[in-house]
Amino acid sequence: MKVTINGNAGELPDGMTVAEAVRTLTALTSGVAVAVNDVVVSRGSWESTALAENDRVEVLTAVQGG
């Protein structure tokens, strides 16, 4: 299926979940937020939220510094 992640169009397997998509982008286990089609997906819902054709996904990671 075609999806856009962080502004980049690409192909993902049908039925891929938010959790699986996040794992393809980062190994971080904390400090990560996800929105699908401009709606924030709570971390507790990542495993059960399947992505669909033409979804827009934004994966944000917290950055610390000064």
Stockholm file with secondary structure:
# STOCKHOLM 1.0

chainA/1-66         MKVTINGNAGELPDGMTVAEAVRTLTALTSGVAVAVNDVVVSRGSWESTALAENDRVEVLTAVQGG
#=GR chainA/1-66 SS CEEEETTEEEECCTTCBHHHHHHHHCCCCSSEEEEETTEEECGGGTTTCBCCTTCEEEEEECCCCC
#=GC SS_cons        CEEEETTEEEECCTTCBHHHHHHHHCCCCSSEEEEETTEEECGGGTTTCBCCTTCEEEEEECCCCC
//
